[in-house]
Amino acid sequence: MSWSPDVPFNDLPPLPPADLDLEPKSVLKATVQARTALATLAQASQLLPNPNVLIHAVPLLEAQASSEIENIVTTADELFKYADSGGGDQATKEALRYRSALFAGVESIRNRPLTSATAVRICSELQGREMAIRAVAGTRIANPTTRQVVYAPPEGVDLIREKLSAWERFVHAEDDLDPLVRMAVAHYQFEAIHPFHDGNGRTGRVINILMLIEAGLLHDPILYLSRAIITRKNDYYRLLRAVTADGSWIEWVLYMLDVVRDSAVSTTRKIGAIRTCQEDIAERARAATSGGRDSQFLAVLFEQPYCRINTVADRCGVSRQTASSWLHALVGAGLLLDVKVGRERLFVNHEFLDVLTRPE
């Protein structure tokens, strides 16, 4: 296979790689470890009084980390603050669109298989506009520091569509390849095809989660996958390039299996910290206000660390006055902070926010 970094890789081979065992002993061992960690995560998630905590929180954390990989930098605090309003600076808005794209992808695969059309929908959500398969020639990917070209993806709409069709067939192939290995290999191929003008990396990382859900390894998007990639970001890009340049598939697959394992372990630890925080605050809330005995009120406090009076009133079926009284009682007890964001008054579950945003 001939390849040059500054020449469009129109000869990108289809999957699976020819004449290569993708599951040698080292990969099988790493696969077992990753699957065990995912199973432990699934069990831990069922122990939370309100699983919606993870469904609301983890996609925002994933959005922040996946966006940071592409140098779109915001903070988890900003994302939680503007999660319902869609406000914030440009980076925050872009990261919030990642969450929307992830949820759109999950909704899509609940009804139909993952396809290139799913990828188009995800990328469109990410970019905030309708995206199409890349048509303009001349796309080059450069090292952000040296500006040296490191890769030129395939060119031509028909060729890109052909390669995406082959990618789809691999994603849904009925063979014995473990779904985790399939995800790793498919992720490389999607990044190498680079089907869109922008947003390919983030789209590909959403697809990783969707493939795990489709395979039954996750039920909801509660795996904080991109944080583990962030901590080894240089390896992520180096190993992607090594597959292209040297056919170093096994090293890439092992890296992705380690990312899944580490992400599952850290997310499980975070669930434990959330449970401890929930139990502590629930006990103190019951002592501070009659609202603390309302299970729905406690659920609202832990779905998002930033809470609005209207949200409490609507969810708990009480008046704004009662909702305000409950929230202010918790402010008085030191459990919440009362902050103003723009024209809105928000109540911050600061201990919960600390648990969500600290590394595990």
Phi and psi in degrees as a GROMACS rama.xvg file:
@    title "Ramachandran Plot"
@    xaxis  label "Phi"
@    yaxis  label "Psi"
@TYPE xy
-91.2531  137.739  SER-2
-149.082  136.797  TRP-3
-132.762  135.091  SER-4
-61.0594  -24.8556  PRO-5
-104.718  11.5622  ASP-6
-115.2  130.471  VAL-7
-51.1514  129.797  PRO-8
-83.8155  64.0916  PHE-9
-69.1505  -18.3837  ASN-10
-94.6887  19.5673  ASP-11
-50.162  118.565  LEU-12
-69.0893  150.778  PRO-13
-73.2405  169.495  PRO-14
-98.3765  154.318  LEU-15
-77.6431  163.169  PRO-16
-57.641  138.657  PRO-17
-71.5884  142.292  ALA-18
53.8054  41.0968  ASP-19
-139.878  129.466  LEU-20
-83.1549  110.606  ASP-21
-78.6418  -7.42201  LEU-22
-127.847  60.0578  GLU-23
-67.9115  178.318  PRO-24
-56.3151  -39.8768  LYS-25
-62.8593  -39.1133  SER-26
-71.7513  -41.8713  VAL-27
-60.0977  -41.9295  LEU-28
-63.1348  -45.9604  LYS-29
-66.1857  -33.3405  ALA-30
-64.696  -44.0574  THR-31
-60.2853  -43.3009  VAL-32
-63.4953  -42.5143  GLN-33
-66.8475  -42.329  ALA-34
-64.2967  -39.9104  ARG-35
-61.9452  -42.8467  THR-36
-64.9198  -38.5026  ALA-37
-66.6043  -39.6481  LEU-38
-65.063  -39.1486  ALA-39
-64.554  -40.4089  THR-40
-60.8904  -45.0997  LEU-41
-60.2568  -41.9119  ALA-42
-65.6467  -43.651  GLN-43
-63.2402  -37.5618  ALA-44
-64.8495  -28.0767  SER-45
-75.1244  -13.8388  GLN-46
-86.0316  -11.0923  LEU-47
-72.5964  136.84  LEU-48
-56.8516  -33.6458  PRO-49
-133.558  97.3192  ASN-50
-59.628  -18.6285  PRO-51
-60.8976  -20.813  ASN-52
-52.9529  -48.1294  VAL-53
-71.2512  -40.7903  LEU-54
-64.7936  -30.5613  ILE-55
-83.2936  -40.8822  HIS-56
-84.8784  -48.6525  ALA-57
-62.2996  -42.7493  VAL-58
-58.459  -32.0668  PRO-59
-70.1899  -41.07  LEU-60
-64.5681  -41.6521  LEU-61
-62.4024  -40.3524  GLU-62
-61.4489  -43.8866  ALA-63
-63.6129  -45.4121  GLN-64
-71.5831  -43.2666  ALA-65
-63.9427  -37.4423  SER-66
-68.4268  -37.19  SER-67
-63.6461  -33.0114  GLU-68
-56.6331  -34.4703  ILE-69
-94.1141  17.4128  GLU-70
63.5628  28.1704  ASN-71
-100.819  98.5928  ILE-72
-106.008  119.741  VAL-73
-137.197  -178.921  THR-74
-111.057  154.702  THR-75
-60.9298  -35.7569  ALA-76
-59.0294  -45.077  ASP-77
-63.0954  -39.6487  GLU-78
-64.437  -45.2397  LEU-79
-65.2054  -36.5756  PHE-80
-62.569  -40.8887  LYS-81
-105.832  14.9363  TYR-82
-57.6214  -36.0242  ALA-83
-94.0254  -25.53  ASP-84
-96.1584  -21.0338  SER-85
74.5057  15.5792  GLY-86
-85.7285  -156.314  GLY-87
94.0986  -178.976  GLY-88
-76.8155  -179.397  ASP-89
-62.0768  -41.2869  GLN-90
-64.0991  -38.6181  ALA-91
-64.8275  -43.0704  THR-92
-63.0627  -39.5221  LYS-93
-64.3644  -42.4377  GLU-94
-66.782  -36.3974  ALA-95
-65.0514  -32.518  LEU-96
-66.8216  -28.6891  ARG-97
-61.7238  -44.3514  TYR-98
-60.2324  -43.2736  ARG-99
-60.9951  -39.9215  SER-100
-65.4663  -41.1145  ALA-101
-62.2497  -46.2302  LEU-102
-65.1689  -38.1368  PHE-103
-63.6613  -40.1724  ALA-104
-64.4715  -43.1372  GLY-105
-62.3114  -44.5091  VAL-106
-59.3955  -40.5258  GLU-107
-63.7541  -46.655  SER-108
-77.5365  -9.26531  ILE-109
-70.1546  -21.5734  ARG-110
-112.843  -23.8588  ASN-111
-155.135  160.858  ARG-112
-65.4213  156.214  PRO-113
-66.8972  125.749  LEU-114
-139.553  -179.469  THR-115
-65.0235  -27.3935  SER-116
-64.5887  -35.7432  ALA-117
-61.7648  -42.8147  THR-118
-61.8728  -40.5654  ALA-119
-62.5569  -43.0042  VAL-120
-63.0908  -43.6893  ARG-121
-61.4578  -48.6507  ILE-122
-63.5591  -37.3488  CYS-123
-63.2253  -41.6536  SER-124
-63.3395  -42.0369  GLU-125
-61.4559  -42.8018  LEU-126
-87.0834  -13.4606  GLN-127
74.1242  20.8727  GLY-128
-159.074  163.821  ARG-129
-67.2067  126.123  GLU-130
-106.596  150.847  MET-131
-129.7  165.82  ALA-132
-60.0843  137.381  ILE-133
-57.1978  125.138  ARG-134
-112.82  -26.3823  ALA-135
-81.0747  131.743  VAL-136
-76.4572  164.06  ALA-137
99.3402  8.04369  GLY-138
-69.0779  128.571  THR-139
-133.759  139.094  ARG-140
-106.335  124.982  ILE-141
-118.28  154.341  ALA-142
-63.6996  124.424  ASN-143
-64.3799  -21.3437  PRO-144
-90.0421  -51.1706  THR-145
-89.7913  -16.1066  THR-146
66.7562  10.4051  ARG-147
-75.2013  134.503  GLN-148
-67.5898  127.949  VAL-149
-112.39  -15.706  VAL-150
-164.753  141.34  TYR-151
-124.895  113.947  ALA-152
-73.2974  167.55  PRO-153
-55.947  152.294  PRO-154
-123.674  153.092  GLU-155
101.968  122.391  GLY-156
-56.5493  -45.399  VAL-157
-63.2689  -41.5795  ASP-158
-66.2581  -43.0888  LEU-159
-62.5083  -42.5716  ILE-160
-63.5249  -38.7723  ARG-161
-62.1734  -42.8294  GLU-162
-70.3894  -34.1199  LYS-163
-66.6762  -37.3961  LEU-164
-63.1215  -41.4483  SER-165
-66.0133  -37.4222  ALA-166
-61.1609  -44.4192  TRP-167
-58.582  -44.5934  GLU-168
-61.7629  -38.5051  ARG-169
-67.4787  -43.0898  PHE-170
-56.4124  -36.5263  VAL-171
-108.689  16.525  HIS-172
-63.1687  138.698  ALA-173
-94.4099  85.2514  GLU-174
-139.053  -170.342  ASP-175
-95.6547  7.20048  ASP-176
-65.8061  132.373  LEU-177
-62.5849  139.112  ASP-178
-57.563  -30.549  PRO-179
-69.4254  -39.9613  LEU-180
-67.6363  -41.3695  VAL-181
-58.9899  -42.8905  ARG-182
-60.1032  -45.5831  MET-183
-61.5201  -45.8659  ALA-184
-68.081  -42.7263  VAL-185
-64.9607  -33.8783  ALA-186
-64.7693  -44.9396  HIS-187
-56.3513  -49.4381  TYR-188
-61.3591  -41.2216  GLN-189
-63.1303  -43.5573  PHE-190
-65.2535  -36.1801  GLU-191
-70.6098  -37.2752  ALA-192
-65.8588  -38.7904  ILE-193
51.7238  60.3784  HIS-194
-70.9619  -15.1159  PRO-195
-116.787  161.289  PHE-196
-66.0035  -34.3019  HIS-197
-151.18  157.914  ASP-198
87.3498  11.0014  GLY-199
-65.8523  -44.3065  ASN-200
-61.9421  -47.3113  GLY-201
-67.502  -38.6258  ARG-202
-60.8749  -44.79  THR-203
-61.9993  -36.0922  GLY-204
-75.4283  -29.529  ARG-205
-64.0939  -43.8208  VAL-206
-60.2268  -35.6086  ILE-207
-53.5016  -48.8948  ASN-208
-63.9592  -41.4898  ILE-209
-63.4728  -38.207  LEU-210
-64.9443  -37.4045  MET-211
-67.7115  -36.9809  LEU-212
-67.6877  -45.2901  ILE-213
-59.6141  -34.677  GLU-214
-81.1894  -4.12153  ALA-215
81.7408  10.7957  GLY-216
-85.49  -20.094  LEU-217
-132.276  150.504  LEU-218
-98.851  -36.734  HIS-219
-130.61  164.855  ASP-220
-78.0602  70.5658  PRO-221
-111.38  13.8765  ILE-222
-97.9409  122.052  LEU-223
-85.7533  68.5093  TYR-224
-72.91  -39.3825  LEU-225
-72.0898  -22.2995  SER-226
-62.5066  -41.0489  ARG-227
-66.9715  -32.4249  ALA-228
-69.5285  -41.2145  ILE-229
-55.8404  -42.1258  ILE-230
-69.1775  -17.6203  THR-231
-131.444  44.1176  ARG-232
-61.0282  -41.632  LYS-233
-62.2772  -39.3266  ASN-234
-64.8114  -37.9837  ASP-235
-55.5676  -51.9539  TYR-236
-73.5518  -37.8975  TYR-237
-62.2201  -43.5458  ARG-238
-74.5844  -32.5975  LEU-239
-58.1507  -47.0485  LEU-240
-66.2383  -34.5882  ARG-241
-66.798  -31.6596  ALA-242
-62.8186  -45.2504  VAL-243
-64.6437  -47.3074  THR-244
-78.0223  -38.9166  ALA-245
-124.769  -2.14424  ASP-246
68.669  31.5178  GLY-247
-82.3376  64.5695  SER-248
-67.5326  -42.6812  TRP-249
-64.2763  -42.1418  ILE-250
-61.0592  -40.824  GLU-251
-65.5535  -45.8651  TRP-252
-62.0745  -43.0362  VAL-253
-61.6748  -40.0567  LEU-254
-59.3222  -48.531  TYR-255
-66.8394  -35.4597  MET-256
-65.2533  -39.3139  LEU-257
-63.8383  -39.1217  ASP-258
-61.8461  -44.5559  VAL-259
-62.5577  -47.5989  VAL-260
-59.7853  -50.7064  ARG-261
-62.8048  -38.4893  ASP-262
-65.1199  -43.1509  SER-263
-64.7001  -41.3162  ALA-264
-64.2582  -46.5066  VAL-265
-68.6497  -36.2747  SER-266
-67.1261  -37.3945  THR-267
-62.966  -42.1635  THR-268
-62.2349  -39.4785  ARG-269
-64.5656  -37.5527  LYS-270
-60.46  -42.2044  ILE-271
-60.9831  -41.9516  GLY-272
-66.6786  -37.7522  ALA-273
-64.3223  -43.4545  ILE-274
-59.7047  -45.5997  ARG-275
-61.2663  -43.8003  THR-276
-63.0403  -44.6251  CYS-277
-58.9418  -48.3174  GLN-278
-62.8674  -40.9773  GLU-279
-65.9835  -48.1661  ASP-280
-68.7842  -36.8212  ILE-281
-60.6122  -42.5239  ALA-282
-63.8686  -43.344  GLU-283
-71.2648  -32.5005  ARG-284
-68.0692  -37.9608  ALA-285
-62.0908  -32.5813  ARG-286
-79.1355  -20.7335  ALA-287
-92.2143  -29.9541  ALA-288
-157.334  153.357  THR-289
-61.5026  -28.3315  SER-290
-62.8193  -24.3552  GLY-291
-64.9812  -14.0135  GLY-292
-94.9303  0.332944  ARG-293
-91.9326  111.405  ASP-294
-61.0734  -33.8573  SER-295
-68.0006  -38.1021  GLN-296
-61.998  -45.868  PHE-297
-63.6154  -36.2182  LEU-298
-63.4151  -42.6334  ALA-299
-61.562  -40.4997  VAL-300
-61.6317  -24.8562  LEU-301
-110.959  5.76139  PHE-302
-81.0523  -36.2712  GLU-303
-143.691  142.622  GLN-304
-70.3506  -19.0543  PRO-305
-103.818  126.618  TYR-306
-126.272  145.389  CYS-307
-112.963  150.55  ARG-308
-57.7446  -44.8521  ILE-309
-60.0536  -37.9515  ASN-310
-62.1083  -46.0187  THR-311
-63.0643  -45.4914  VAL-312
-60.0761  -46.2811  ALA-313
-67.375  -46.008  ASP-314
-72.9171  -32.4921  ARG-315
-96.8586  -6.42328  CYS-316
66.4674  37.7238  GLY-317
-122.587  169.82  VAL-318
-72.9693  161.072  SER-319
-58.7094  -36.7744  ARG-320
-62.9878  -44.4185  GLN-321
-65.8525  -44.8331  THR-322
-58.8392  -44.4835  ALA-323
-62.3754  -40.8634  SER-324
-62.4373  -44.5498  SER-325
-60.7546  -47.1562  TRP-326
-65.0631  -44.2518  LEU-327
-67.2008  -30.3821  HIS-328
-63.483  -37.4289  ALA-329
-74.2364  -28.9645  LEU-330
-63.4816  -45.9555  VAL-331
-61.8575  -30.2835  GLY-332
-85.4071  -0.604193  ALA-333
81.1533  10.8413  GLY-334
-87.5465  -27.3833  LEU-335
-126.559  156.653  LEU-336
-110.14  140.434  LEU-337
-100.064  112.803  ASP-338
-128.132  155.5  VAL-339
-109.482  127.407  LYS-340
-122.555  106.671  VAL-341
64.1645  -124.892  GLY-342
-95.234  -2.29116  ARG-343
-93.9127  147.979  GLU-344
-105.63  122.713  ARG-345
-118.008  153.95  LEU-346
-116.074  122.358  PHE-347
-103.84  122.406  VAL-348
-81.7995  82.5995  ASN-349
-68.4633  -32.0268  HIS-350
-68.6629  -39.5617  GLU-351
-64.7923  -42.5314  PHE-352
-60.3219  -41.7341  LEU-353
-61.0213  -41.9679  ASP-354
-63.2081  -42.4089  VAL-355
-66.4555  -37.9022  LEU-356
-94.2289  -13.1124  THR-357
-82.4257  148.217  ARG-358
-66.5331  146.08  PRO-359
